[in-house]
Amino acid sequence: MCIGAADKIVAHSELYMGLVEIGVGLLPGGGGCLNLWKKMTADIPEPVTDVDLAKFFVPTFMAIGMAKISMSAAEARANGFLGPRDRIVFNRDYLIGEAKQEVLRMVADGYAPPVKRPIRVFGAAAQGMIDSELYNMRSAKFVSEYDTFLARRIAWVISGGDVRTNSMVDEEVILNLEREAFLDFWKQEKTVARVEHMLTTGKPLRN
């Protein structure tokens, strides 16, 4: 299961969840990067302007760049994949019924789509920090040259692109960066090779 844009999730306790697109040379498009960043930073009070965003950026980047997967719903919550309002159900037989009840409660409470608000991003400071870490990982042969190429672009997307550190940007900014990166990755021969290899063998290709 990947991180979507649902306002509330009812998850089974044995939840395997993550953003694994980098394994086939892509990144989480359609709001995947945006929504994980929003979940990670949701509890930062709006008036606070001097927060150390690096502490939020690093786990967000690692979750996407290393294709981290939770082995349980509790781990998914610890990794930021599930929010504090999301529910965990231990009996799989009750999962659909509990999810339906949540929807009915939301309707009864007068549900309305959340208002889009500007979100705080790490900006330019993220690029140098990630470049340094990727250099070390590349030197130690933990990642391939193409993994490094993908990871740098993912960091660019999550950090809001060419903006100053601690900038406030509209959600559309990150969504547009996601879309551009997703399309650009598809133009790369190594991404096409990764996708084809996964489809034919069921296993990731390190190229």
C-alpha positions as CSV (number, residue, x, y, z in Angstrom):
1,M,0.0,0.0,0.0
2,C,1.3,3.5,-0.8
3,I,0.6,6.8,0.9
4,G,-2.4,8.4,-0.7
5,A,-4.4,11.6,-0.3
6,A,-7.2,10.0,1.9
7,D,-8.3,12.3,4.7
8,K,-8.5,9.2,7.0
9,I,-7.2,5.7,6.8
10,V,-8.5,2.5,8.5
11,A,-5.6,0.1,8.4
12,H,-5.1,-3.5,9.4
13,S,-2.5,-4.1,12.1
14,E,-0.4,-6.2,9.6
15,L,0.1,-3.3,7.2
16,Y,2.9,-3.3,4.6
17,M,3.1,0.3,3.5
18,G,5.6,2.5,1.8
19,L,6.7,4.5,-1.2
20,V,8.8,2.1,-3.3
21,E,8.7,3.8,-6.8
22,I,12.5,4.5,-6.8
23,G,12.9,0.7,-7.2
24,V,11.7,1.0,-10.8
25,G,13.3,4.4,-11.4
26,L,10.4,6.6,-10.6
27,L,9.2,8.7,-7.7
28,P,5.8,8.8,-5.9
29,G,3.7,10.9,-8.3
30,G,0.1,11.9,-7.9
31,G,0.7,13.5,-4.5
32,G,2.9,10.8,-2.9
33,C,5.8,13.1,-2.1
34,L,3.5,15.9,-1.1
35,N,1.3,13.9,1.3
36,L,4.2,12.2,3.1
37,W,5.8,15.7,3.7
38,K,2.4,17.0,4.9
39,K,2.0,14.1,7.3
40,M,5.6,14.5,8.6
41,T,5.1,18.2,9.3
42,A,1.4,18.3,10.3
43,D,2.1,18.9,14.0
44,I,4.3,22.0,13.5
45,P,2.3,24.9,14.8
46,E,1.6,27.5,12.1
47,P,3.1,30.5,14.0
48,V,6.4,28.7,14.6
49,T,8.9,30.0,12.0
50,D,12.3,28.9,13.4
51,V,11.7,25.1,13.3
52,D,14.6,22.9,12.2
53,L,13.1,21.4,9.1
54,A,16.1,19.1,8.6
55,K,14.7,16.9,11.4
56,F,11.5,16.4,9.3
57,F,13.2,16.4,5.9
58,V,15.7,13.6,6.5
59,P,13.1,10.9,7.5
60,T,10.8,12.0,4.7
61,F,13.6,11.7,2.1
62,M,14.9,8.4,3.5
63,A,11.4,6.9,3.4
64,I,11.2,7.7,-0.3
65,G,14.8,7.5,-1.4
66,M,15.4,4.1,0.3
67,A,12.0,2.7,-0.5
68,K,11.3,2.1,3.2
69,I,8.4,-0.3,3.9
70,S,6.6,-0.8,7.2
71,M,6.1,-4.3,8.5
72,S,3.1,-3.3,10.6
73,A,0.6,-0.5,11.1
74,A,2.4,0.6,14.2
75,E,5.6,0.9,12.3
76,A,3.8,2.7,9.5
77,R,2.6,5.3,12.1
78,A,6.2,5.6,13.5
79,N,7.5,6.2,10.0
80,G,4.9,8.9,9.3
81,F,2.9,6.9,6.8
82,L,-0.1,6.9,9.0
83,G,-1.3,10.0,10.8
84,P,-2.6,10.4,14.4
85,R,-6.2,10.4,13.2
86,D,-5.8,7.1,11.2
87,R,-7.2,4.0,12.9
88,I,-5.7,0.5,13.3
89,V,-7.9,-2.5,13.3
90,F,-6.6,-5.9,14.6
91,N,-9.3,-8.2,13.1
92,R,-9.1,-8.2,9.3
93,D,-12.7,-9.4,9.1
94,Y,-13.8,-6.1,10.6
95,L,-11.7,-3.9,8.4
96,I,-14.2,-3.0,5.7
97,G,-17.1,-2.6,8.2
98,E,-15.0,-0.3,10.4
99,A,-13.9,1.8,7.4
100,K,-17.5,2.2,6.3
101,Q,-18.5,3.3,9.8
102,E,-15.7,5.9,9.7
103,V,-17.0,7.3,6.4
104,L,-20.6,7.5,7.8
105,R,-19.3,9.3,10.9
106,M,-17.4,11.8,8.8
107,V,-20.6,12.5,6.8
108,A,-22.7,12.9,10.0
109,D,-20.1,15.3,11.3
110,G,-20.5,17.5,8.2
111,Y,-17.3,16.5,6.4
112,A,-15.9,19.0,3.9
113,P,-12.6,18.6,1.9
114,P,-9.8,20.3,3.8
115,V,-8.8,23.8,2.7
116,K,-5.5,23.9,0.9
117,R,-3.0,25.9,2.8
118,P,0.6,26.9,2.0
119,I,3.1,24.4,3.5
120,R,6.6,25.1,4.9
121,V,9.5,23.5,2.9
122,F,13.2,23.0,3.5
123,G,14.2,24.7,0.3
124,A,17.8,25.3,-0.8
125,A,19.4,24.0,2.4
126,A,18.1,20.5,1.5
127,Q,20.2,20.2,-1.7
128,G,23.6,20.6,-0.1
129,M,22.8,18.4,2.8
130,I,21.5,15.6,0.5
131,D,24.4,16.0,-2.0
132,S,26.9,15.5,0.8
133,E,25.2,12.3,2.1
134,L,24.7,10.9,-1.4
135,Y,28.4,11.4,-2.1
136,N,29.3,9.4,0.9
137,M,26.9,6.6,0.0
138,R,28.1,6.5,-3.6
139,S,31.7,6.3,-2.5
140,A,30.9,3.4,-0.2
141,K,29.0,1.8,-3.1
142,F,25.7,1.7,-1.1
143,V,23.9,3.3,-4.1
144,S,24.5,3.3,-7.8
145,E,25.1,6.3,-10.0
146,Y,21.6,6.2,-11.2
147,D,20.2,5.8,-7.7
148,T,22.1,9.1,-6.9
149,F,20.6,10.8,-9.9
150,L,17.0,9.8,-8.8
151,A,17.6,10.7,-5.2
152,R,18.8,14.2,-6.0
153,R,15.7,14.9,-8.0
154,I,13.5,13.5,-5.2
155,A,15.2,15.8,-2.7
156,W,14.5,18.7,-5.1
157,V,10.8,17.8,-5.2
158,I,10.3,17.3,-1.4
159,S,12.2,20.5,-0.6
160,G,10.0,22.6,-2.8
161,G,12.5,23.3,-5.6
162,D,14.3,26.5,-6.1
163,V,13.1,28.4,-3.0
164,R,14.7,29.7,0.2
165,T,14.9,27.6,3.3
166,N,11.7,27.7,5.4
167,S,9.7,29.1,2.5
168,M,5.9,28.7,2.4
169,V,4.7,27.3,-0.9
170,D,1.3,26.2,-2.3
171,E,0.7,22.5,-2.5
172,E,0.5,22.9,-6.3
173,V,4.2,23.7,-6.3
174,I,5.2,20.3,-5.1
175,L,2.6,18.6,-7.2
176,N,4.0,20.2,-10.3
177,L,7.6,19.3,-9.3
178,E,6.4,15.7,-8.8
179,R,4.7,15.6,-12.2
180,E,7.8,17.1,-14.0
181,A,10.2,14.6,-12.3
182,F,7.9,11.6,-13.0
183,L,7.7,12.5,-16.7
184,D,11.5,13.2,-16.9
185,F,12.3,9.8,-15.2
186,W,10.2,8.0,-17.9
187,K,12.5,9.5,-20.5
188,Q,15.5,7.8,-19.0
189,E,16.6,4.4,-20.5
190,K,17.6,3.1,-17.1
191,T,14.1,3.7,-15.7
192,V,12.5,1.9,-18.7
193,A,14.9,-1.0,-18.1
194,R,14.0,-1.1,-14.4
195,V,10.3,-1.2,-15.1
196,E,10.7,-3.9,-17.8
197,H,12.8,-6.0,-15.5
198,M,10.3,-5.7,-12.6
199,L,7.4,-6.7,-15.0
200,T,9.2,-9.7,-16.4
201,T,11.1,-11.0,-13.3
202,G,9.3,-9.5,-10.3
203,K,12.6,-8.4,-8.9
204,P,14.3,-4.9,-8.9
205,L,17.1,-4.1,-11.2
206,R,20.2,-2.3,-9.9
207,N,21.6,-0.3,-12.9
